[in-house]
Amino acid sequence: MRYRGAWFHGKASAVRAIVKTQNALKTNVARAVEVGRKLFPSMEAELIVELIRRDLPYYEASISESFVAGMNQFAGDLGIVTGHVPYEKVVATQFRQLWNA
């Protein structure tokens, strides 16, 4: 990878961490309890596993162009945006190679 500066490498590290965490949870969802116990009261910490298990099929680091198109439509219908927001303005495509790492 050619040099892109500290800004790029800091963001790339964050993307790698997200992908690594998602993959770890897909491998062993019980790891969520370890983190939950550090952040939540014990009763809630035990519940986090079922929430993660439920949402795990949707854990994906990438955002598709069709999703952004639908988001644009939805935001436009609500009057939040008045024009089309390009995919490249919504998604950090420069990190595409890291999404499935």
BELBELZI-V749150 format. One record per residue. SS is DSSP state (H for helix, E for strand, - for the rest). OMEGA is omega in degrees with one decimal (999 if undefined). Layout:
SS_OMEGA ; SS_OMEGA
This chain:
-_179.4 ; -_-177.6 ; -_179.7 ; -_176.9 ; -_-176.3 ; H_-179.5 ; H_-178.8 ; H_-175.7 ; H_176.3 ; H_179.0 ; H_178.4 ; H_177.7 ; H_178.7 ; H_178.8 ; H_178.4 ; H_-179.6 ; H_178.3 ; H_-179.8 ; H_179.9 ; H_179.3 ; H_178.7 ; H_179.7 ; H_178.8 ; H_179.0 ; H_177.0 ; H_179.0 ; H_-177.1 ; -_-175.9 ; -_179.7 ; -_177.8 ; H_178.3 ; H_179.1 ; H_179.4 ; H_-179.8 ; H_179.9 ; H_-179.8 ; H_179.0 ; H_-173.1 ; H_-171.3 ; -_171.2 ; -_-171.1 ; H_-179.3 ; H_-179.8 ; H_179.7 ; H_179.5 ; H_-179.7 ; H_-173.9 ; H_-178.8 ; H_-179.4 ; H_176.0 ; H_179.2 ; H_179.8 ; H_179.3 ; H_-174.4 ; H_-174.6 ; H_179.2 ; H_-177.7 ; H_179.5 ; -_-176.3 ; -_-178.5 ; -_-177.7 ; -_174.7 ; -_-174.6 ; -_176.7 ; H_179.1 ; H_176.1 ; H_-179.8 ; H_177.1 ; H_177.4 ; H_177.4 ; H_176.8 ; H_179.7 ; H_-179.2 ; H_-179.5 ; H_177.3 ; H_179.0 ; H_179.9 ; -_-179.0 ; -_179.7 ; -_175.5 ; -_-178.9 ; -_179.2 ; -_178.8 ; -_174.5 ; -_-176.6 ; -_179.3 ; H_-176.9 ; H_177.2 ; H_-178.0 ; H_-172.4 ; -_177.9 ; -_-174.0 ; H_178.7 ; H_178.7 ; H_-177.0 ; H_-177.7 ; H_-178.9 ; H_-173.0 ; -_-177.2 ; -_-177.2 ; -_999
